Amino acid sequence: MKTEEIKSLIRDIYDFPKKGIIFRDITTLLKDADGLKMAVDAITDAVKDLDFDYVVAPEARGFIFGVPVSYNLGKGFIPIRKKGKLPCETIAKEYGLEYGNSIIEIHKDAVKPGDKVIIVDDLMATGGTTKAMADLLEEIGADVVKIVCLLELEDLNGKEAVKDYNYEGIVKY
């Protein structure tokens, strides 16, 4: 895997969104066609041998990686969105972020009990979003087979929040 090449295409923004924070900006990776392909391929490789039915990802940056992984593997895609963005009956979960709280939702009928899913996202920080997604999926009957994040901020120890799951961070900071 080409994790160092992927890492070299991610820009560090110091003191954003507040002083003392280093923001890992993936827009520089996304605009590089080879880099984007490497990132999607790395996530695809991490899950290609697993038995699962759907790829699940949160808006917005999770969609960037989740949809092409779904396409590559011939699997359906299920979005998890911010509160109020899905048109049918939903269930919601409030969770903590590095800088506050948020609420995510999924359609109640997104999966059937026993469906196997993987979660794909761009970043594992504190693990709040990822754990909330896994909780929502289990609440509607899904089996979370694996969680894959392109970037992992190891010093925030987010993987502790998902220690009961098969988790993989591709590029570690």
Order of alpha helices (4+ residues) and beta strands (2+ residues): alpha-beta-beta-alpha-alpha-beta-alpha-beta-beta-beta-beta-alpha-beta-beta
